[in-house]
Amino acid sequence: MRKLYQFLFILFIAAACGRPDTFKLTATIEGLADGQAIMQIATDTGLLAIDTTTITENSSTFTGEKADPEMIYITFTKSAGTLNLFLENATIQVTGKIDSLKQASITGGPTQDVYNKHLVGKRDFEKLSAQLYQEYANAEANGDSIKQKEIYAQFETADKENKTKLKTFIAENSHSAVAPYLVRRELIFDLSDTQLDSIIGTFGVEIAENIYVKKLKERSEILHNVAIGKPAPDFTLNDTVGNPLSLSSLKGKFVLIDFWASWCGPCRAENPNMVAAYAEFNPKGLVILGVSLDNERSKWLKAIKDDNMAWLHVSDIKGWNCAPAKLYGVNSIPHSVLLNPEGIIIAKNLRGEDLKKKLAEVIK
């Protein structure tokens, strides 16, 4: 077995030695106005510009070093639209038209070649999704709730089939940076900590240090820390009047942490259920701690009042950069976490009747 690993390592080194150590990316876009092309990467706080170049006669060229393949986004100072592609050490050629950048041809990089196959494979699903979306909108406009349910069921079936195909594609391309990128972009909401660990374990040695693999490992660690049965990580934020409030100060009671925001439609739709649950179980020892992902204090406070949310509320008014949201791995809202009086996580994402049933089960 040791000799096998040595052999594979030698093959990996030999392959690496044959790869270019710089990149040249040339984009020739019909209709592109002279100006600047801006290369950006995605960060936790948004897009970050990492390079610029001049556009001359519809063409722009970037050069440099990029050993670790990463998705980049190219925008233009005097033309609308965005190009997104995998950048790596290779000679990459982009050709297309400014009014149809999504259909641009991107060739030259092995990672982009894999991503191109993914894009081709998902076209049928995207076409069907667009069709179902329009049919759903028409049914909604006509007040046809039965038709809406039928269409939604069709979408769920198609979505399930698409994700099955996606998982197969990821497994077949586990040596490529496209695999962890797609897991992070399209599957992350559906994976538990153990499922994520299992997928990470399939990635090839070639991408062990890739940025997307590292991000998935960070996500896995967070999920492990907030798994059911684990002590809830403590945090402190200011309440509605500016006083600091720590989660640990609520120990000894059942606590429902509710991540939400005033701008979140599904959150606001769920609030009447939360109000009813609070009215029934607060006298029996339930505490709700609302953690808002709002960016504006006035809108946060108004929503609390409008929705009659008469429980504890905290926020750092940082939107998706909310510290407790990151601590608990919150990627979508509403998101709830139920703690027992010892501060142990006993349930997650309970809503409506499921929430009431669980509260009735644990609070006697």
N, C-alpha and C positions, 0 to 999 in steps of 0.2 A: 504493500500500500504506500509505503514511504517513497519507493522508487516511482510509483505512478504520480504522486504529487510533485516530485522533482521534475518529472517529464513534462507535466502540464505547466509547471512554472517556467521551464525553459521555453516551451512553445509560446507562452504569454509574453516573455521577454523578447523573443525573436520577432513576434508580431509587432510589438511596441516599437522595436528598433526600425521597422520598416515604415512607420507612419511619419508624416510630415510634422515638423515642430512649430509651424506657423500657419496662419490662415490668411487667405485673400478672399474677401467677399465682394463681389461686384453685382450691383443691382441696376438693371437697365429697364426702366419703366416708361412706356409710351405715355406721353401727356404729363410727365412729371416736371413741375416748374423748377427753374434754377433756384438755389437757396442752400439750406443745410439739411443733411440727413442726420438724425439723432438715434444712436443705438442705446437701448435701455434694457435693464434686467428687472425682474420682479423681486421685491423685498417684502417683508412683513408689513411695511408701512406704505407700500405703493411702488410705482416704477421709479427706478434710479438711472439717470443718464450716466453712461460709462465712456462714451466716445461720440465724436461728431466728425462729419466730413462734408466736403463741398459737392453739390450736385451741378454737373455740367452736361448740357445736351442730353438730358433724360437719364444720365448715368451717375452713379456714386460708387466709391470703392472704400472699403475698410480693410486694414491689415493689422496684424498683431499676433499674439500667442493666446491659445485657448485649449489647454490640454484636457480640461474637464468639460464635456459637452453640456451646454445649458441653453434653454430657450431664451431667445432675445426678441425684442420688439423694436422695430425701426419706424420712426415717424418723421414727418417732413415739415419744415417751417412754413412752406408756401403751398403745400398740397395736403388735402385731407386723406385720411386712411392710415392703416398700420400694417406693416409686414411682420409676421412672426415666424421664426424658424430656429432650428437648432444650430448653434455656433460651435465649431470645433476646429482643430487644426486640419484644414483641408482647403482646396480651391473650390469655392462655392459660387455658383452662378444663379442669379434670379432674373427672370424675364417675365414681363406682364404689362398690364395696362393700369393706369391710375384709378380708373373707375371700376375695376374688378380685381383688386389686389388678392382677394381670397382664391382666385383662380390662377394666380401667378405660378410659373414653373420654377421649382427650387431643386437644383441638382448639385452633386459634388461631394457632399458629406455623407459618410455611412450612417450616421445617426439620423440625419434627415431622411435618408432613403427608407429607413424603418418607419419613421413617422409618416412619410408619404403613403405607405401601405396601410397604416391605420386610418388615415383620412379617406382613402378610397373605400375601405371596408365599412365606414360609418355613414356613407352617403345615403344609402337606402333608409337607414333609421332617421337621419335628419330630414329627409324628404317626407317620410311618413309622419314624423312629429309635427312638421309645419302644416301638413294637411289636417291632422287631427286637431291642432290648435285652432285653425280657422273654423273647422266644423263645430268645435266646442264653443267658440265665440258666437257663431250663428245661433246655436241652440240656446245659449244664455240670453242672447238678444230677443229670442222668441219665447223665452220663459219655459222652455221644454226641459224640465229637470230630469225626466226619464232618459232623454237622449244624451244629456250631459253625463249621466252615470255610465251609460253604454260606451260613450267615447272615452271617458276616463279609464274604464276597464280595458279598452283596447290599447290605450297608451301604456298602462301598467304592464300588460302582457308583452308589448313591444320593447319596453324598457328592460324588462327582465331578460328577454332574449338577447338584447344588445349587450347587457352586462355579462352574460354568459360568454358571448363571443369575445368580449373585451378581455375577460380573465384568461381565455384560451390564448389570445394574441399575446398577452403579457407573459404567460408561461413559455410560449414559443420564442420569445425575444428577451429572455431574462438576462442576456449578456449585454443588452443595449440600455443606455440611459433613458430611452423612451419608456421602458417598463416602469421604473419608479416614478417617472414624471406622470404617467397615466394613472398609476395607483393613487398618487397624491391629488391629481386633478379630478378624477372621475369616480373613485371607489372609496375614498377616505371616510366618507360619512357612514358607510355601510359596514365598516370593519371594526371588530372588537380588538382588544389588545393581543389576544392569542392568534386571531386570524391575521393581523398585521405582522406579527412576529413570524408566522409561517411563511408569508409571502416574501418578507425580507430575506429569509433563509434560502430562498431559491435564486437570488441574484448572483450573477457570476462575479468572479474575482476581478474582472476587468473594470467593474463599476463600484467596487467596494467603497471607494472614497468619493464617489459622485455626490454632488450637492443634494440631489433628490433622495438618495439613499440615506444620507445624514439627516435630512428633514424628517423622513419616515421613522428613523430611529428615535429622534427627539419626540415625535408624536407618540410612538409606542411607550416611551418612558412616562410621558404624561398620563396616558391611558392606564398604565399599570398603577400609577400613584392615586388615581381616582376611581379605581375599579370597585365594584360592589364588594363589601367586606373590608375595605381599607378605611383607616381613619381619614376624615375629611381634612384636607390641608387648610390651615388657618389663613385668614386675610383680614385686613382692616381697611375700611373706606369711610369717608364722611357721609353722614346721613343728610336728610333734607334740610336741616338747620345748620349744617357744617360741623357737627360733633363727630369725632371718630367712633366707629362701632366695629368691634371685632367679632368674627364668627364664634370664636372660642368663648365669648361672654355669654353665649346662648346655651352652653352645655347644660345638660340636665333636662332639656325639653326635646321633643320631636321638632326638627327644623326642616322646612322645605325651602331650599335655595332656588329662587326663580330668576333665571337670566332672561331679560326681556328688553324692549325699547319702545318708546312712544311711536316710532316710525314703522314698527313691525306689525303688519296687518294680522298675521296669524296669532301674534301675542295678544293683541287687543281683542281678537275674537275669542280667545281662551279666557280672558279676564273674568267674565261672568261666572264661569265654572270655578275659578279660583276664589272669587268672592263668596260663592255658595259653600265651598269647602271650608273656607276660613270661618264663616259664620257657624258652621256645624261643629268644627273640631278645635277651634281656638279655645273655647271654654274647657275642653278636655286636655289641653296642654300643647296644642300645635302652635308653632311660631313660623310665620313666613318671612323670609328675608329676600326682598326684591333687589336684584343687582342689575342696574340699568346700563345698557350699552348706548346711551344717548350721547350726543355731541353738544346739545344745547340744554342748559339747566332749566330754562323757562318751559320748554316743551315737555321735559321730564316731569316737572312738578304739575303742570296742567293735566297731563295724562293720568297721574296718580289721583288727582281730584275728580276728573271727569269719569273715571272708571270705578270710583269708590273703593280704592285699594287701601283699606285702613290698617295696613300692617307695616312692618319695618322696611325702610328703603335706603339703599346706599348707591353711590355712583362716583366715579372719578371723572365723568364727562369726557371720556376719551374714545367713545365709539368702540370699534373693534379692537382697539389697543387697551381696552379695559383689563387691568392686571388680573383680577380673579377669573375672568373669562379665559385668559391664556393659561392660567394655573390649572383650570379644570378642563382644558382642551375643548372649549366651546367653539364649534365651527358654524353653528346655525342656531337660531332662536325661533320660538321659545325652547328653552332647555332647562330642565329642573333636576335637582338632586335632593333626595330625602335622606335625612340623618336620624338615627335613633338618639336617645338621651345621652349615650356615651360618645356621641360624635362619630359614629361609624356609618358609612354609606350603606343604605339598605335597598335603595331603588333609584332608578333614573327615568327621566322623560315620561312621567305619568301625567295624563291629561284626562279631563272629563270624568266619565264614570270609572275609568281605571284608577284615577287618583283617589276618588272617594272610596272605592273598594279596598285599596291598599291602606288608606288611613283608617278605615273601619276595622281592618284586620289587625293593625299594630297598635292602635290607640284604643284601649278599653275604657 
